[in-house]
Amino acid sequence: RQTATEYLMQDLDEFKAGLVKCVKAPLTKNEFNAYMSLTYNIGTHAFCKSSIPQKLNLGQYGEACKTILQFNKMRDVSKPMY
């Protein structure tokens, strides 16, 4: 259990670093947690390439939040992402 927790914390640190690299706008704790959860689920690359960071950095918080809903579909892992 301890090793699993350590691995999780390392992963979270990496995802956090990726998120703060592409989002420069100030976020509340709840906003940060929501975008961190999304980043964890889809990966830093996919998050940073999405329109969310751009919208946040432009101050379009509502639009960025609505964009999260586009990530409610499961991807067919048998097909390449790009």
Secondary structure, DSSP 8 states (H G I E B T S, - for coil): -HHHHHHHHHHHHHHHHHHHHH--S---HHHHHHHHHHHHHH-HHHHHHSSHHHHHHTT-HHHHHHHGGGG-S---TTS---
